[in-house]
């Protein structure tokens, strides 16, 4: 069963959850998109997920 992804074009409807998984090991997760990213810094994973969400919204608007 696949997850139903958000169809909202409002960036405020998307959450970014960040978890420290060890020394220099972070993960960000967006439940509305069922997507996770990993990196070595808190800001890095937050920025990567924010860009992913912005691109997702842009793709929604273009389709």
Order of alpha helices (4+ residues) and beta strands (2+ residues): beta-beta-beta-alpha
